Amino acid sequence: MPDQKDKKIMEIITNNMIPTLFVDNLAISKRSDGIYLLRFTTSLPEGLQEQVRMMVPQENMKNMLDVLCRHCDHYPTKQKT
């Protein structure tokens, strides 16, 4: 049995000053160096309003997608063309 000190424990430090935002759209762009740009927007009567913009490395993006798919029990498959 591994010692408790061998386990990597990650503590999440929360920032209560960050507002919770509602988003209903996601746009993704990929750069040539494997970095993804994620843009979350909300549809308003005035048009789309950008809420959050993030840059994510490819490996982190894959891990995030895996977490999302597992939580909603949805594993998309490629369409045959």
ChimeraX attribute file (.defattr): number of C-alpha atoms within 10 A of each C-alpha:
attribute: neighborCount
match mode: 1-to-1
recipient: residues
	/A:1	3
	/A:2	6
	/A:3	6
	/A:4	8
	/A:5	7
	/A:6	7
	/A:7	8
	/A:8	7
	/A:9	8
	/A:10	6
	/A:11	6
	/A:12	6
	/A:13	6
	/A:14	7
	/A:15	7
	/A:16	7
	/A:17	6
	/A:18	7
	/A:19	7
	/A:20	7
	/A:21	10
	/A:22	11
	/A:23	15
	/A:24	10
	/A:25	14
	/A:26	13
	/A:27	10
	/A:28	11
	/A:29	10
	/A:30	14
	/A:31	11
	/A:32	6
	/A:33	8
	/A:34	12
	/A:35	16
	/A:36	18
	/A:37	16
	/A:38	17
	/A:39	17
	/A:40	20
	/A:41	20
	/A:42	17
	/A:43	13
	/A:44	8
	/A:45	7
	/A:46	6
	/A:47	9
	/A:48	13
	/A:49	14
	/A:50	14
	/A:51	14
	/A:52	13
	/A:53	12
	/A:54	10
	/A:55	15
	/A:56	15
	/A:57	14
	/A:58	15
	/A:59	11
	/A:60	12
	/A:61	16
	/A:62	12
	/A:63	11
	/A:64	13
	/A:65	13
	/A:66	13
	/A:67	12
	/A:68	13
	/A:69	13
	/A:70	11
	/A:71	9
	/A:72	8
	/A:73	9
	/A:74	10
	/A:75	10
	/A:76	7
	/A:77	6
	/A:78	5
	/A:79	5
	/A:80	4
	/A:81	3
